[in-house]
Amino acid sequence: MFFNYKRENIKALTIALLFISTSFSNLFAQKTTTVNSPDWSKNATIYEVNVRQYTPQGTFKAFEKHLPELKDLGVKILWLMPINPIGVKNRKGTLGSYYSISNYKTINPEYGTLDDFKELVKKAHQMGMKVLIDWVANHTAWDNVWVKTHPDFYTKDSAGKFVPPVKDWTDVIDLNYNNRKLWQYMVDAMIYWVKETDIDGFRADVAGMVPTAFWNYARKKLDKVKHVFMLAEWENEGLHKHAFDMTYAWEIQHIMKEIYKGKMNVGNLDAYIAREKKRFNPKAYRMTFTSNHDENSWNGTVTERFGKAQRTFAVMTFLVKGMPLIYSGQEAGLNKRLRFFDKDTINWKKSDYRKIYKTLVHLKLKNKALWNGIYGGEMQILKTNDNKNIFAFVREKDGNKVIAIFNLSKKEKIVNIANKKLDGKYKVLFNKKDIEITDHIKAELKPWTYLVFYK
């Protein structure tokens, strides 16, 4: 996405969708699906790559040198922000929005060549990582090649002029999916990248602004070429029925922010977990995060949004049900808003966050309780002596177990939990000390801290 207006619009739309979905969850919960996620995704963590800002050069070749670090981190899926050329007409800033596409079948020359990209995908595969590319199906740049060759692909006003999908998105124009020929051309472009470069799937920008029927059609066509993985930038359960493996878990990220502000509490988290079980098919993956390109550029750094709780919420995104996302630079403690339309290289400094993320990613790889969808354990909420401020749960699967206890308040808390599910011998997250727990835990937790035990 492009800028704050867009982010806030999507947020408003998402809240509306959530209201409808949660109010009638028993009637409209998506319980059937034809989507079968690739086996390699079941214990994956996804990493968002901002090629422009990743290195001073901002190229595929320069980014390629970082692949060994990402392999060591343990991430299995690399999602690259759009790799296509950016429109010049009505461009914003010096480099333009990543999401203003001028040609769906060519490479942004600022990043390198088609061969450079093929080599990047090949090397990622050799290291056991999969590659998704960002796909902008809702709109194009004003000077996209289709403007001249297929003007009938676009939405027009009463005067016959092209229009942005939203008034303030002045650097792009809306595509008209009432034209079924557009569907064929768009899917043909997607298939081109799968066949030509051997990518493993797509992240669909503002997926809910494009007809779900199109995505169903696209997934069916793509899977005939290769069993792909599809991520939707949206939060609607219906998208999982035939098209998408994973959707954004925006709501829990919103709840985390509001808890830090003191406007929500653990009760809101408990209610969210209950709604998720009703709304989504157990096979559906939900992407959890504390940052991404939109959150960072438009809503603030993790320090600005989560303050002293940023580490706690980072840990939480790996332990709740869902696939966690790491955005470029988070493992280096990224603490600035990257400019969206201009060059603004990430400062790759040493940070404790690399060790934190590496520990969490590798725990998820090995511990089945934390795996994605039906492969992982369900969240079982644990009652505590302070259910407004202490968030506690257990997840179990095939002999693996994780117990997580979070103090989500600005005050020190004495935590008491009594439950037979606690019984067992565990290791403590981050220090690997052995500990035996009976059916009762009593612990002192400082503000915005946690205890995590696993086996």
Buried (B, 14 or more C-beta within 10 A) or exposed (E): BBBBBBBEBBBEBBBEBBEEBBEEBEEBBBEEBEBEBBEBBBBBBBBBBBBBBBBEBBBBBBBBEBBEEBBEBBBBBBBBBBBBBBBEBBBBEEBBBBBBBBBBEEBBEBBBEBEBBBBBBBBBBEBEBBBBBBBBBBBBBBBBBBBEEBEEBBBBEEEEEBBBBBEEBEBBBBBEBEBEEBBEBBBEBBBEBBEEBBBBBBBBBBBBBBEBEBBBBBBEBBBEEBBBBBBBBBBBBBBBBBBBBBBBBBBBBBBBBEBBEEEBBBEBBBEBBBBBEBBBBEBBBBBBBBBBBBBBBBBBBBEEBBEEBBBBBBBBBBBBBBBBBBBBBBBBBBBEBBBBBEBBBBEBEEBEBBEBBBBBBBBBBEBBBBBBBBBBBBBBBBEBEBBBBBBBBBBBBEEBBBBBBBBBBEEEBEBBBBBEBBEBEBBEBEEEEEEEBEEEBEBEBEBBBBBBBBB
